[in-house]
């Protein structure tokens, strides 16, 4: 059974383009949930005969979706322990509360977490600590947030699980986790070092604070950031098995033969 590819007598390419433009307009207006809008657009494509249900489902990478779901669950559970805030405060104290040093350390931490976890969630967790530290130091917040955003995007490109597009690219091209790291991580490291050097050159004389403000940062107790020690211990104990499951999911997602639908003849 083939789709009719006809809507109001228009060429299917034009019909698909019109639906795509309508979906984007609704997304820009933010009147509906983005997921609902996308699903309604897909349903409209099927209803108008531009493709059938099998063709629509064939384009969905379910392994990628399940991998993202599992990663988000792990990140959200770990976030409740306060470990991200602990690492951020500890890094600020490690550089003796130097404003430029803190910016570089937070950038490195953000890049590392973004490479291993969901980068959007990482930014959301690091940003409140960044705002707290900059408020105590009485320095401009913008350079720190700008550095965090850059580091998140750079770190997210380093691994197969760092960003959703990476998973899709890896699965479509049959790349393994190791192959993706081999090709992308060195480039990401070079870019990150270059960006860090540029940030240091630009802000090393602009970000100044007082010894009193730095002393206030040094008085922070990073251990108080751990809000749920029991949950943190469980996360640490479960991390080996979680990594094993994630590796299996990555291998499945990177092998297109595992998730492609067989051809159906009607």
HUWOJO-V365234 format. One record per residue. N is the residue number from 0. PSI is psi in whole degrees, 0 to 359 (NA if undefined). Layout:
n=<N;N>
psi=<PSI;PSI>
This chain:
n=<0;1;2;3;4;5;6;7;8;9;10;11;12;13;14;15;16;17;18;19;20;21;22;23;24;25;26;27;28;29;30;31;32;33;34;35;36;37;38;39;40;41;42;43;44;45;46;47;48;49;50;51;52;53;54;55;56;57;58;59;60;61;62;63;64;65;66;67;68;69;70;71;72;73;74;75;76;77;78;79;80;81;82;83;84;85;86;87;88;89;90;91;92;93;94;95;96;97;98;99;100;101;102;103;104;105;106;107;108;109;110;111;112;113;114;115;116;117;118;119;120;121;122;123;124;125;126;127;128;129;130;131;132;133;134;135;136;137;138;139;140;141;142;143;144;145;146;147;148;149;150;151;152;153;154;155;156;157;158;159;160;161;162;163;164;165;166;167;168;169;170;171;172;173;174;175;176;177;178;179;180;181;182;183;184;185;186;187;188;189;190;191;192;193;194;195;196;197;198;199;200;201;202;203;204;205;206;207;208;209;210;211;212;213;214;215;216;217;218;219;220;221;222;223;224;225;226;227;228;229;230;231;232;233;234;235;236;237;238;239;240;241;242;243;244;245;246;247;248;249;250;251;252;253;254;255;256;257;258;259;260;261;262;263;264;265>
psi=<121;148;149;332;30;130;112;30;6;157;141;328;317;320;314;320;320;315;319;317;318;316;316;323;316;321;317;323;338;39;335;160;141;320;318;318;315;318;321;321;318;319;323;324;318;316;324;0;17;337;160;178;320;317;324;313;332;336;354;124;90;326;321;317;316;324;316;320;314;319;319;323;315;317;316;323;315;325;331;345;338;12;328;316;323;312;320;314;319;320;323;321;331;329;19;33;28;127;313;320;320;318;317;320;315;325;315;318;317;317;319;311;324;331;331;337;186;123;329;314;323;315;318;330;326;328;313;320;321;316;320;315;315;328;318;322;343;49;167;139;329;312;324;316;321;317;322;317;315;314;323;316;322;313;326;338;353;331;168;333;6;334;143;318;328;317;318;315;316;319;322;328;5;30;136;171;316;320;320;317;318;320;326;324;315;320;317;321;317;315;319;317;319;315;318;319;320;319;319;317;322;320;0;334;346;326;98;148;178;161;328;318;321;324;327;322;319;339;352;138;103;336;334;343;336;103;339;83;322;316;324;318;320;321;320;317;328;351;320;316;324;320;323;316;317;320;320;318;320;317;320;318;331;0;97;333;341;336;355;138;143;151;139;133;130;NA>
